[in-house]
Amino acid sequence: EQILPFLRQKLNQSMEALNQKLIKTAKPIVEKSIQNYEKRMNEELTRLKHLATINPLISEDEVLAAIDKQKKGVAALKTAQPRLDSIRLLLFQ
């Protein structure tokens, strides 16, 4: 019975070290995702703004909502952090 707490402690230490390594590895992936998201959203905003000039049914509120969506999406991507907790959950079940 004493081996289980020891194994848990070692697993927790290993998982924390792996999480730190994963965060460093994932940083360029997250940055690239942000760039891709901003590019797609900028294209969408350009399209929507152009459409608003020729279609009176497209309101300024829709354009502002798209801008807000872009800002919130970028903010969410900036806080994205991969974690290995799911592996820990599987091992302790």
Salt bridges, closest charged atoms under 4 A:
GLU43 OE2 - LYS39 NZ 3.93
GLU44 OE2 - ARG47 NH2 2.63
ASP68 OD2 - LYS72 NZ 3.18
ASP85 OD2 - ARG83 NE 3.23
